[in-house]
Amino acid sequence: MGTKPVQTAKANWVVEQNARARKGEEGLPEKWKLIIRALKRSLGKTGKAAGFENFGPLRQLGNDVFHCHLNTGKPRYVAV
């Protein structure tokens, strides 16, 4: 007799983007828009920025504000 798989609730996180961030994203090349969508999808599913560098809190702005480097080199794109 086999065991039944245990159903676990998947954590869904709310990813918010203010109007200023949305407007800034509109002006980016399509490549960066796709990267930002991937970041938002990763955050929404797991609450983590899997595969992105330097994801962490911006302590100067409080415990609920985070940043993530979207690339290396210059120009450097950072999502907050």
RADAMO-V810168 format. One line per field, one symbol per residue. phi: phi as a letter, one per 30 degrees, with the letter a starting at -180 (. if undefined). burial: b if it has 9 or more other C-alpha atoms within 8 Angstrom, else e. A space follows every 10 residues. Layout:
phi: ???
burial: ???
This chain:
phi: .dcddddcdd dcccccbddd dddddeddde eddddddddd dddddcibcd icdhdadced cjdccbbadd acibdccbcb
burial: eeeeeeeeee eebeeeeeee ebeeeeebee eebebbeebb ebbbbbbebe ebeebebbee eeeebbbbbb eeeeebebee
